[in-house]
Amino acid sequence: MRVYLDMCAIQRPLDTPSQVRILLEAEAVLGLLSFCETGVMELISSEALVYENEQNPSPIRREYGHAVLARAKETIGVTPRVKERAGQFLQHGSKPLDALRLALAEAGDVDYFCTCDDRLKRQAQGIGDLGVKVVSPIELIQEIEK
């Protein structure tokens, strides 16, 4: 099983657990990373994730993001085909970076795109020909444990 965690999911364990949802998603992400270590799933990264991580002003979050991305089995690069596909997602109302990450995940032949961003998840689920299933960390844990 190949999984693409977007940056908000990767960073979730460092968020202040001010809500039960944040705490549960943080634990789910840590569980998903454990599954990567044991070979239950493969973490897939992208040039967009590396770029996004490098833009983080917090050194602690940047180091943590780098450590997570270093676990990836593969890093998908931006190609003309990926740019074209991202352009199609823009027509569905995606933000530019979200469109690029979805296109990269699709190009990486991932099974699941995992995000904590409800707006991105709803928007992506409205794309009929999207080649990846978009889920929250909690939903992904439930899928794996079926």
N, C-alpha and C positions, 0 to 999 in steps of 0.2 A: 504494500500500500504506500503510495507516494502522496506526501502532504506538503502544502505550501502554507506556512504561517505568515500572515501579514505582520507588519511591525507593531501594530497595536496589540496583537495577540502575543507576540514575542515579549513585549515589554510589560504585559499584564502582571506578572509576578512582582514587579517593582512598584506597582501602583499602591497608593494608600488604601487599605481595605475599609473604606468608609461606608460601603454597602455590602450586603450579603452577596449580591451578584458578583462584585469585584473579587471577593474572597473565593467564591466558587470557581470563577473563571481562572483565577491565578492558580489554584490547585489543579484544575483541569490541564492548564498549559504545562505545569510541572510534570503531570502524569504523562502528557503527550511526549515531552522531551525524554522521559524515562523509557517510553516505548521506542523512541529512536535509538537509545543506547542498547536496548535488548534486541533490536532488529525486527520488532513487530511492525514498525513503519519506517519509511525513509523520509527524512526532511530534505526538501528541495528549496534552494535559495534562488536569487536572481540579482542581476546588476542593479535593479531598482531598489531592492532591499538593502544592498550594500551601500548604495548612494544615500538612501533615506537614513540609515543608521549613522553614517558619517556626518550628517547634518544635525544630529542631536547635540544640543549644547551641554548636556550633562555628561561629564566624563564617566561616571559610574554606569549610566544607561548605555553609553556608547560601548564601553568595555563589555558589559553584559550582552548587548546585541551582537557584538563581534564574536563572543564565545559561543553564543547560540548558532550563529550563521556558520561558524567553523565546523559544526557538527553535520552540516548539509552534505549529502552524497553527491550533489550536483548543483552548479550555479548556472542558471539559464541566462544567456546573453540577449541583448536587444538586436534584432535583425529587421530588415525591411518588412518581412512578413508579420513580425510581432507588432511593428509600428502600424501597419495597415489594419491589423485586427483591433488594436487599441483605438484606432480611429473609428471603427465600427461601434465600439462600446461607448465612445463619446456621444454618438448619435442617440444612444439610449439614456443619456443624461449622466453618465459617469464623470467624475472628476478626472482630470488628466492622469494623475499618478495612480489612481484606482484603476483606470482603464488599462494603463500599462502593466500594472501588477496582475490583473486578470488575464491579459493577453500572454504574459510571461508564464503564468501558471498553466494556462492552456497549452502553450508551446512545450512546456516541460512534461506534458502528459501526466499531470498529477490527478489523483482521484478526488482530493478534497482541498479547497481553499478555505482556510480557517481564519476567521476575523471576530473581533469583539465590537466591530462597528455595525450597529443595527441598520443604519441608512445604507451602507454599502451592501450589506447582505440582502436587504429588501430589493434594492435596485438591481443587483446581479441576478436575483432569482426571477426577475422580470425579463431577462434576456433568454429567449426561447432556444437559441442555438448555442448557448454557452457550454463548452466542453468540459466543465469541471463543476462539481457540486460545492456550493458555498454554505458553510456551516459555522456555528459558534464553537468554541472549545468544548463546552459541555455537550453539545450535540455530537461532536466528533468522538468524544469519550464513549458516549452511548452507542454510537455506530460500531466502534471497535469492540466493545464488550458484549455485543449481541451474540 
